[in-house]
Amino acid sequence: MTTISSSADQPAKQSAANGATAAISQDCSRPKRARMTRVQRREQLITIARQLFASHGFDAVSIEEIAQHAGVSKPVIYEHFGGKEGLYQVIVDRETRALSALLDQNLCPEVHPRAALEGTILALLDYIADNPYGFGLMLHQSPDGIAGSRFATVISDISDYLTELLSAYFTQLGFDVDSAPLYAHMLAGTVGITGQTWAHNPEVPKEKLAAHLVNLMWNGLRGLEHEPFLLYNRDKGDKGDKGDKGDKGDK
């Protein structure tokens, strides 16, 4: 039996057809978001995660939060990095290499020691200014099993570079080269902590801060004694055996 549609049904069917056509036309005219390549997606995740880790620390950031900011699902992050720890390690490795490259540029055998010191200090301040999230990442406590991510590592890296610098300098002056690492740790701590403070409150111009650091460190190095001693005996409350020598220096 053939069913014949009534004339009353025709307008409704025509309206539905027109609506479907309009919806398809609208979908076609709507601009589609370009799909990221695998490399682009990886870089996007690194950029977002670096900002989140630097702002909140490793433990406070979840895979869900990173995925939400990136507009992806959690499996995408696992596919690229294997998990949050893997993503964090990639970021830390990048920041460590970036800082090491800056320091490497300033430690050459033919460079004057003061020029090397100035270059090292400016390199760290440049890194802080250009990579606030990367440096912020270094300041947070690292998760267990991930190396090179704490601020102590930054200090250690700077200390290694300064040890090379001071060893050559101490040899020229006839100082005990074995004490160079000790002085390098002192100088690295001064630069690192000052840089950390400056990162949170960069009111002092970078060049001015570097000049003050060099003034303290370089002039302090120039006045080093071959056999350092304590002028005042803390236990006895008086001057030590080398008090006469110290008095001359005080005048």
Secondary structure in CASP SS format (residue, H / E / C, confidence):
PFRMAT SS
TARGET T0000
AUTHOR 0000-0000-0000
METHOD secondary structure of the structure
MODEL  1
M C 1.00
T C 1.00
T C 1.00
I C 1.00
S C 1.00
S C 1.00
S C 1.00
A C 1.00
D H 1.00
Q H 1.00
P H 1.00
A H 1.00
K H 1.00
Q H 1.00
S H 1.00
A H 1.00
A H 1.00
N H 1.00
G H 1.00
A H 1.00
T H 1.00
A H 1.00
A H 1.00
I H 1.00
S H 1.00
Q H 1.00
D H 1.00
C H 1.00
S H 1.00
R C 1.00
P C 1.00
K C 1.00
R C 1.00
A C 1.00
R C 1.00
M C 1.00
T C 1.00
R H 1.00
V H 1.00
Q H 1.00
R H 1.00
R H 1.00
E H 1.00
Q H 1.00
L H 1.00
I H 1.00
T H 1.00
I H 1.00
A H 1.00
R H 1.00
Q H 1.00
L H 1.00
F H 1.00
A H 1.00
S H 1.00
H H 1.00
G C 1.00
F C 1.00
D C 1.00
A C 1.00
V C 1.00
S C 1.00
I H 1.00
E H 1.00
E H 1.00
I H 1.00
A H 1.00
Q H 1.00
H H 1.00
A H 1.00
G C 1.00
V C 1.00
S C 1.00
K H 1.00
P H 1.00
V H 1.00
I H 1.00
Y H 1.00
E H 1.00
H H 1.00
F H 1.00
G C 1.00
G C 1.00
K H 1.00
E H 1.00
G H 1.00
L H 1.00
Y H 1.00
Q H 1.00
V H 1.00
I H 1.00
V H 1.00
D H 1.00
R H 1.00
E H 1.00
T H 1.00
R H 1.00
A H 1.00
L H 1.00
S H 1.00
A H 1.00
L H 1.00
L H 1.00
D H 1.00
Q C 1.00
N C 1.00
L C 1.00
C C 1.00
P C 1.00
E C 1.00
V C 1.00
H C 1.00
P H 1.00
R H 1.00
A H 1.00
A H 1.00
L H 1.00
E H 1.00
G H 1.00
T H 1.00
I H 1.00
L H 1.00
A H 1.00
L H 1.00
L H 1.00
D H 1.00
Y H 1.00
I H 1.00
A H 1.00
D H 1.00
N C 1.00
P H 1.00
Y H 1.00
G H 1.00
F H 1.00
G H 1.00
L H 1.00
M H 1.00
L H 1.00
H C 1.00
Q C 1.00
S C 1.00
P C 1.00
D C 1.00
G C 1.00
I C 1.00
A C 1.00
G C 1.00
S C 1.00
R C 1.00
F H 1.00
A H 1.00
T H 1.00
V H 1.00
I H 1.00
S H 1.00
D H 1.00
I H 1.00
S H 1.00
D H 1.00
Y H 1.00
L H 1.00
T H 1.00
E H 1.00
L H 1.00
L H 1.00
S H 1.00
A H 1.00
Y H 1.00
F H 1.00
T H 1.00
Q H 1.00
L H 1.00
G C 1.00
F C 1.00
D C 1.00
V H 1.00
D H 1.00
S H 1.00
A H 1.00
P H 1.00
L H 1.00
Y H 1.00
A H 1.00
H H 1.00
M H 1.00
L H 1.00
A H 1.00
G H 1.00
T H 1.00
V H 1.00
G H 1.00
I H 1.00
T H 1.00
G H 1.00
Q H 1.00
T H 1.00
W H 1.00
A H 1.00
H H 1.00
N C 1.00
P C 1.00
E C 1.00
V C 1.00
P C 1.00
K H 1.00
E H 1.00
K H 1.00
L H 1.00
A H 1.00
A H 1.00
H H 1.00
L H 1.00
V H 1.00
N H 1.00
L H 1.00
M H 1.00
W H 1.00
N H 1.00
G H 1.00
L H 1.00
R H 1.00
G C 1.00
L C 1.00
E C 1.00
H C 1.00
E C 1.00
P C 1.00
F C 1.00
L C 1.00
L C 1.00
Y E 1.00
N E 1.00
R C 1.00
D C 1.00
K C 1.00
G C 1.00
D E 1.00
K E 1.00
G C 1.00
D C 1.00
K C 1.00
G H 1.00
D H 1.00
K H 1.00
G H 1.00
D H 1.00
K H 1.00
G H 1.00
D H 1.00
K C 1.00
END
